[in-house]
Amino acid sequence: MAYDWDGKRTRRLQMLRFMGALAIPALLFGSAIAALEWTDTDNPAVRTARLR
């Protein structure tokens, strides 16, 4: 592979690494929120199911 005189490939790889580093915590945080909502027992649908 020829040397990248402009450094474009290096900058692109750095940006991909940076976006990946941001995406992983965002996915984990979103999953945690979804799990809390999924296990929420104060939901009206859960209360209705308990009364039946």
PDB file of N, CA, C and O in Angstrom:
ATOM      1  N   MET A   1       0.844  -1.184   0.000  1.00  0.00           N
ATOM      2  CA  MET A   1       0.000   0.000   0.000  1.00  0.00           C
ATOM      3  C   MET A   1       0.886   1.242   0.000  1.00  0.00           C
ATOM      4  O   MET A   1       1.881   1.288   0.723  1.00  0.00           O
ATOM      5  N   ALA A   2       0.546   2.226  -0.783  1.00  0.00           N
ATOM      6  CA  ALA A   2       1.327   3.458  -0.880  1.00  0.00           C
ATOM      7  C   ALA A   2       1.135   4.304   0.369  1.00  0.00           C
ATOM      8  O   ALA A   2       0.101   4.238   1.034  1.00  0.00           O
ATOM      9  N   TYR A   3       2.141   5.092   0.670  1.00  0.00           N
ATOM     10  CA  TYR A   3       2.065   5.971   1.826  1.00  0.00           C
ATOM     11  C   TYR A   3       0.988   7.026   1.612  1.00  0.00           C
ATOM     12  O   TYR A   3       0.880   7.600   0.529  1.00  0.00           O
ATOM     13  N   ASP A   4       0.200   7.275   2.637  1.00  0.00           N
ATOM     14  CA  ASP A   4      -0.894   8.250   2.558  1.00  0.00           C
ATOM     15  C   ASP A   4      -0.349   9.637   2.915  1.00  0.00           C
ATOM     16  O   ASP A   4      -0.274   9.998   4.089  1.00  0.00           O
ATOM     17  N   TRP A   5       0.025  10.400   1.902  1.00  0.00           N
ATOM     18  CA  TRP A   5       0.644  11.695   2.147  1.00  0.00           C
ATOM     19  C   TRP A   5      -0.314  12.682   2.794  1.00  0.00           C
ATOM     20  O   TRP A   5       0.118  13.517   3.589  1.00  0.00           O
ATOM     21  N   ASP A   6      -1.576  12.612   2.482  1.00  0.00           N
ATOM     22  CA  ASP A   6      -2.541  13.561   3.048  1.00  0.00           C
ATOM     23  C   ASP A   6      -3.012  13.151   4.429  1.00  0.00           C
ATOM     24  O   ASP A   6      -3.542  13.983   5.166  1.00  0.00           O
ATOM     25  N   GLY A   7      -2.837  11.913   4.795  1.00  0.00           N
ATOM     26  CA  GLY A   7      -3.288  11.454   6.095  1.00  0.00           C
ATOM     27  C   GLY A   7      -4.784  11.213   6.148  1.00  0.00           C
ATOM     28  O   GLY A   7      -5.353  11.104   7.233  1.00  0.00           O
ATOM     29  N   LYS A   8      -5.428  11.129   4.996  1.00  0.00           N
ATOM     30  CA  LYS A   8      -6.884  10.963   4.978  1.00  0.00           C
ATOM     31  C   LYS A   8      -7.305   9.620   5.557  1.00  0.00           C
ATOM     32  O   LYS A   8      -8.287   9.534   6.294  1.00  0.00           O
ATOM     33  N   ARG A   9      -6.556   8.572   5.221  1.00  0.00           N
ATOM     34  CA  ARG A   9      -6.917   7.238   5.722  1.00  0.00           C
ATOM     35  C   ARG A   9      -6.764   7.187   7.242  1.00  0.00           C
ATOM     36  O   ARG A   9      -7.589   6.594   7.938  1.00  0.00           O
ATOM     37  N   THR A  10      -5.714   7.807   7.743  1.00  0.00           N
ATOM     38  CA  THR A  10      -5.482   7.823   9.185  1.00  0.00           C
ATOM     39  C   THR A  10      -6.601   8.578   9.896  1.00  0.00           C
ATOM     40  O   THR A  10      -7.109   8.115  10.917  1.00  0.00           O
ATOM     41  N   ARG A  11      -6.985   9.724   9.371  1.00  0.00           N
ATOM     42  CA  ARG A  11      -8.060  10.506   9.993  1.00  0.00           C
ATOM     43  C   ARG A  11      -9.379   9.746   9.955  1.00  0.00           C
ATOM     44  O   ARG A  11     -10.159   9.789  10.906  1.00  0.00           O
ATOM     45  N   ARG A  12      -9.622   9.045   8.841  1.00  0.00           N
ATOM     46  CA  ARG A  12     -10.858   8.275   8.713  1.00  0.00           C
ATOM     47  C   ARG A  12     -10.899   7.157   9.756  1.00  0.00           C
ATOM     48  O   ARG A  12     -11.936   6.932  10.380  1.00  0.00           O
ATOM     49  N   LEU A  13      -9.794   6.463   9.947  1.00  0.00           N
ATOM     50  CA  LEU A  13      -9.741   5.392  10.933  1.00  0.00           C
ATOM     51  C   LEU A  13      -9.895   5.938  12.347  1.00  0.00           C
ATOM     52  O   LEU A  13     -10.548   5.316  13.186  1.00  0.00           O
ATOM     53  N   GLN A  14      -9.298   7.096  12.616  1.00  0.00           N
ATOM     54  CA  GLN A  14      -9.451   7.711  13.933  1.00  0.00           C
ATOM     55  C   GLN A  14     -10.907   8.094  14.178  1.00  0.00           C
ATOM     56  O   GLN A  14     -11.411   7.923  15.288  1.00  0.00           O
ATOM     57  N   MET A  15     -11.583   8.607  13.159  1.00  0.00           N
ATOM     58  CA  MET A  15     -12.986   8.981  13.304  1.00  0.00           C
ATOM     59  C   MET A  15     -13.852   7.748  13.526  1.00  0.00           C
ATOM     60  O   MET A  15     -14.780   7.782  14.334  1.00  0.00           O
ATOM     61  N   LEU A  16     -13.557   6.651  12.812  1.00  0.00           N
ATOM     62  CA  LEU A  16     -14.313   5.416  13.020  1.00  0.00           C
ATOM     63  C   LEU A  16     -14.122   4.877  14.428  1.00  0.00           C
ATOM     64  O   LEU A  16     -15.077   4.423  15.058  1.00  0.00           O
ATOM     65  N   ARG A  17     -12.892   4.926  14.923  1.00  0.00           N
ATOM     66  CA  ARG A  17     -12.635   4.477  16.290  1.00  0.00           C
ATOM     67  C   ARG A  17     -13.382   5.346  17.302  1.00  0.00           C
ATOM     68  O   ARG A  17     -13.952   4.839  18.268  1.00  0.00           O
ATOM     69  N   PHE A  18     -13.372   6.656  17.069  1.00  0.00           N
ATOM     70  CA  PHE A  18     -14.052   7.586  17.975  1.00  0.00           C
ATOM     71  C   PHE A  18     -15.559   7.338  17.981  1.00  0.00           C
ATOM     72  O   PHE A  18     -16.178   7.309  19.045  1.00  0.00           O
ATOM     73  N   MET A  19     -16.150   7.158  16.802  1.00  0.00           N
ATOM     74  CA  MET A  19     -17.587   6.907  16.729  1.00  0.00           C
ATOM     75  C   MET A  19     -17.938   5.566  17.370  1.00  0.00           C
ATOM     76  O   MET A  19     -18.973   5.445  18.024  1.00  0.00           O
ATOM     77  N   GLY A  20     -17.092   4.570  17.189  1.00  0.00           N
ATOM     78  CA  GLY A  20     -17.310   3.280  17.831  1.00  0.00           C
ATOM     79  C   GLY A  20     -17.228   3.388  19.339  1.00  0.00           C
ATOM     80  O   GLY A  20     -17.999   2.750  20.055  1.00  0.00           O
ATOM     81  N   ALA A  21     -16.293   4.196  19.827  1.00  0.00           N
ATOM     82  CA  ALA A  21     -16.160   4.382  21.268  1.00  0.00           C
ATOM     83  C   ALA A  21     -17.390   5.093  21.838  1.00  0.00           C
ATOM     84  O   ALA A  21     -17.756   4.851  22.988  1.00  0.00           O
ATOM     85  N   LEU A  22     -18.022   5.950  21.070  1.00  0.00           N
ATOM     86  CA  LEU A  22     -19.240   6.622  21.530  1.00  0.00           C
ATOM     87  C   LEU A  22     -20.465   5.716  21.415  1.00  0.00           C
ATOM     88  O   LEU A  22     -21.377   5.790  22.239  1.00  0.00           O
ATOM     89  N   ALA A  23     -20.481   4.868  20.397  1.00  0.00           N
ATOM     90  CA  ALA A  23     -21.658   4.041  20.138  1.00  0.00           C
ATOM     91  C   ALA A  23     -21.830   2.934  21.176  1.00  0.00           C
ATOM     92  O   ALA A  23     -22.960   2.619  21.550  1.00  0.00           O
ATOM     93  N   ILE A  24     -20.750   2.348  21.642  1.00  0.00           N
ATOM     94  CA  ILE A  24     -20.864   1.230  22.587  1.00  0.00           C
ATOM     95  C   ILE A  24     -21.527   1.657  23.892  1.00  0.00           C
ATOM     96  O   ILE A  24     -22.468   0.989  24.318  1.00  0.00           O
ATOM     97  N   PRO A  25     -21.088   2.735  24.555  1.00  0.00           N
ATOM     98  CA  PRO A  25     -21.799   3.153  25.778  1.00  0.00           C
ATOM     99  C   PRO A  25     -23.239   3.576  25.515  1.00  0.00           C
ATOM    100  O   PRO A  25     -24.110   3.357  26.358  1.00  0.00           O
ATOM    101  N   ALA A  26     -23.499   4.178  24.357  1.00  0.00           N
ATOM    102  CA  ALA A  26     -24.867   4.585  24.037  1.00  0.00           C
ATOM    103  C   ALA A  26     -25.773   3.360  23.908  1.00  0.00           C
ATOM    104  O   ALA A  26     -26.908   3.373  24.383  1.00  0.00           O
ATOM    105  N   LEU A  27     -25.272   2.305  23.269  1.00  0.00           N
ATOM    106  CA  LEU A  27     -26.061   1.075  23.149  1.00  0.00           C
ATOM    107  C   LEU A  27     -26.292   0.427  24.511  1.00  0.00           C
ATOM    108  O   LEU A  27     -27.392  -0.046  24.796  1.00  0.00           O
ATOM    109  N   LEU A  28     -25.266   0.405  25.345  1.00  0.00           N
ATOM    110  CA  LEU A  28     -25.419  -0.182  26.677  1.00  0.00           C
ATOM    111  C   LEU A  28     -26.411   0.609  27.523  1.00  0.00           C
ATOM    112  O   LEU A  28     -27.228   0.028  28.237  1.00  0.00           O
ATOM    113  N   PHE A  29     -26.337   1.934  27.439  1.00  0.00           N
ATOM    114  CA  PHE A  29     -27.251   2.783  28.201  1.00  0.00           C
ATOM    115  C   PHE A  29     -28.684   2.603  27.710  1.00  0.00           C
ATOM    116  O   PHE A  29     -29.617   2.527  28.509  1.00  0.00           O
ATOM    117  N   GLY A  30     -28.849   2.536  26.397  1.00  0.00           N
ATOM    118  CA  GLY A  30     -30.185   2.314  25.834  1.00  0.00           C
ATOM    119  C   GLY A  30     -30.741   0.962  26.233  1.00  0.00           C
ATOM    120  O   GLY A  30     -31.935   0.837  26.502  1.00  0.00           O
ATOM    121  N   SER A  31     -29.895  -0.043  26.275  1.00  0.00           N
ATOM    122  CA  SER A  31     -30.341  -1.368  26.689  1.00  0.00           C
ATOM    123  C   SER A  31     -30.748  -1.375  28.156  1.00  0.00           C
ATOM    124  O   SER A  31     -31.720  -2.033  28.530  1.00  0.00           O
ATOM    125  N   ALA A  32     -30.018  -0.655  28.978  1.00  0.00           N
ATOM    126  CA  ALA A  32     -30.359  -0.581  30.399  1.00  0.00           C
ATOM    127  C   ALA A  32     -31.703   0.107  30.600  1.00  0.00           C
ATOM    128  O   ALA A  32     -32.509  -0.336  31.420  1.00  0.00           O
ATOM    129  N   ILE A  33     -31.950   1.170  29.870  1.00  0.00           N
ATOM    130  CA  ILE A  33     -33.238   1.873  29.978  1.00  0.00           C
ATOM    131  C   ILE A  33     -34.366   0.971  29.493  1.00  0.00           C
ATOM    132  O   ILE A  33     -35.429   0.918  30.111  1.00  0.00           O
ATOM    133  N   ALA A  34     -34.140   0.266  28.393  1.00  0.00           N
ATOM    134  CA  ALA A  34     -35.166  -0.642  27.872  1.00  0.00           C
ATOM    135  C   ALA A  34     -35.468  -1.755  28.874  1.00  0.00           C
ATOM    136  O   ALA A  34     -36.624  -2.142  29.042  1.00  0.00           O
ATOM    137  N   ALA A  35     -34.441  -2.264  29.533  1.00  0.00           N
ATOM    138  CA  ALA A  35     -34.653  -3.322  30.524  1.00  0.00           C
ATOM    139  C   ALA A  35     -35.449  -2.796  31.707  1.00  0.00           C
ATOM    140  O   ALA A  35     -36.309  -3.501  32.235  1.00  0.00           O
ATOM    141  N   LEU A  36     -35.172  -1.565  32.132  1.00  0.00           N
ATOM    142  CA  LEU A  36     -35.942  -0.980  33.232  1.00  0.00           C
ATOM    143  C   LEU A  36     -37.405  -0.793  32.848  1.00  0.00           C
ATOM    144  O   LEU A  36     -38.300  -1.060  33.650  1.00  0.00           O
ATOM    145  N   GLU A  37     -37.647  -0.337  31.632  1.00  0.00           N
ATOM    146  CA  GLU A  37     -39.027  -0.162  31.188  1.00  0.00           C
ATOM    147  C   GLU A  37     -39.726  -1.506  31.027  1.00  0.00           C
ATOM    148  O   GLU A  37     -40.921  -1.622  31.302  1.00  0.00           O
ATOM    149  N   TRP A  38     -39.001  -2.504  30.590  1.00  0.00           N
ATOM    150  CA  TRP A  38     -39.578  -3.823  30.372  1.00  0.00           C
ATOM    151  C   TRP A  38     -39.963  -4.483  31.692  1.00  0.00           C
ATOM    152  O   TRP A  38     -40.952  -5.212  31.766  1.00  0.00           O
ATOM    153  N   THR A  39     -39.167  -4.220  32.743  1.00  0.00           N
ATOM    154  CA  THR A  39     -39.435  -4.828  34.048  1.00  0.00           C
ATOM    155  C   THR A  39     -40.244  -3.908  34.958  1.00  0.00           C
ATOM    156  O   THR A  39     -40.428  -4.217  36.136  1.00  0.00           O
ATOM    157  N   ASP A  40     -40.721  -2.807  34.446  1.00  0.00           N
ATOM    158  CA  ASP A  40     -41.503  -1.853  35.241  1.00  0.00           C
ATOM    159  C   ASP A  40     -42.832  -2.487  35.642  1.00  0.00           C
ATOM    160  O   ASP A  40     -43.625  -2.871  34.782  1.00  0.00           O
ATOM    161  N   THR A  41     -43.077  -2.598  36.956  1.00  0.00           N
ATOM    162  CA  THR A  41     -44.306  -3.228  37.440  1.00  0.00           C
ATOM    163  C   THR A  41     -45.401  -2.216  37.745  1.00  0.00           C
ATOM    164  O   THR A  41     -46.513  -2.604  38.103  1.00  0.00           O
ATOM    165  N   ASP A  42     -45.107  -0.924  37.610  1.00  0.00           N
ATOM    166  CA  ASP A  42     -46.132   0.092  37.845  1.00  0.00           C
ATOM    167  C   ASP A  42     -46.874   0.455  36.569  1.00  0.00           C
ATOM    168  O   ASP A  42     -47.645   1.415  36.542  1.00  0.00           O
ATOM    169  N   ASN A  43     -46.648  -0.289  35.547  1.00  0.00           N
ATOM    170  CA  ASN A  43     -47.286  -0.062  34.257  1.00  0.00           C
ATOM    171  C   ASN A  43     -48.782  -0.398  34.372  1.00  0.00           C
ATOM    172  O   ASN A  43     -49.117  -1.397  35.008  1.00  0.00           O
ATOM    173  N   PRO A  44     -49.693   0.389  33.787  1.00  0.00           N
ATOM    174  CA  PRO A  44     -51.127   0.092  33.872  1.00  0.00           C
ATOM    175  C   PRO A  44     -51.499  -1.288  33.323  1.00  0.00           C
ATOM    176  O   PRO A  44     -52.414  -1.930  33.839  1.00  0.00           O
ATOM    177  N   ALA A  45     -50.805  -1.747  32.290  1.00  0.00           N
ATOM    178  CA  ALA A  45     -51.112  -3.064  31.727  1.00  0.00           C
ATOM    179  C   ALA A  45     -50.798  -4.167  32.737  1.00  0.00           C
ATOM    180  O   ALA A  45     -51.514  -5.166  32.812  1.00  0.00           O
ATOM    181  N   VAL A  46     -49.739  -3.987  33.504  1.00  0.00           N
ATOM    182  CA  VAL A  46     -49.377  -4.992  34.509  1.00  0.00           C
ATOM    183  C   VAL A  46     -50.404  -4.974  35.639  1.00  0.00           C
ATOM    184  O   VAL A  46     -50.789  -6.028  36.144  1.00  0.00           O
ATOM    185  N   ARG A  47     -50.849  -3.782  36.037  1.00  0.00           N
ATOM    186  CA  ARG A  47     -51.856  -3.690  37.100  1.00  0.00           C
ATOM    187  C   ARG A  47     -53.168  -4.343  36.663  1.00  0.00           C
ATOM    188  O   ARG A  47     -53.823  -5.010  37.464  1.00  0.00           O
ATOM    189  N   THR A  48     -53.554  -4.156  35.405  1.00  0.00           N
ATOM    190  CA  THR A  48     -54.778  -4.759  34.893  1.00  0.00           C
ATOM    191  C   THR A  48     -54.667  -6.279  34.879  1.00  0.00           C
ATOM    192  O   THR A  48     -55.622  -6.975  35.224  1.00  0.00           O
ATOM    193  N   ALA A  49     -53.529  -6.786  34.489  1.00  0.00           N
ATOM    194  CA  ALA A  49     -53.339  -8.233  34.453  1.00  0.00           C
ATOM    195  C   ALA A  49     -53.366  -8.830  35.856  1.00  0.00           C
ATOM    196  O   ALA A  49     -53.811  -9.964  36.031  1.00  0.00           O
ATOM    197  N   ARG A  50     -52.901  -8.094  36.850  1.00  0.00           N
ATOM    198  CA  ARG A  50     -52.904  -8.599  38.224  1.00  0.00           C
ATOM    199  C   ARG A  50     -54.318  -8.656  38.791  1.00  0.00           C
ATOM    200  O   ARG A  50     -54.637  -9.541  39.586  1.00  0.00           O
ATOM    201  N   LEU A  51     -55.162  -7.715  38.385  1.00  0.00           N
ATOM    202  CA  LEU A  51     -56.520  -7.668  38.929  1.00  0.00           C
ATOM    203  C   LEU A  51     -57.376  -8.809  38.400  1.00  0.00           C
ATOM    204  O   LEU A  51     -58.315  -9.232  39.073  1.00  0.00           O
ATOM    205  N   ARG A  52     -57.077  -9.305  37.233  1.00  0.00           N
ATOM    206  CA  ARG A  52     -57.901 -10.357  36.617  1.00  0.00           C
ATOM    207  C   ARG A  52     -57.711 -11.676  37.263  1.00  0.00           C
ATOM    208  O   ARG A  52     -58.333 -12.658  36.858  1.00  0.00           O
TER     209      ARG A  52
END
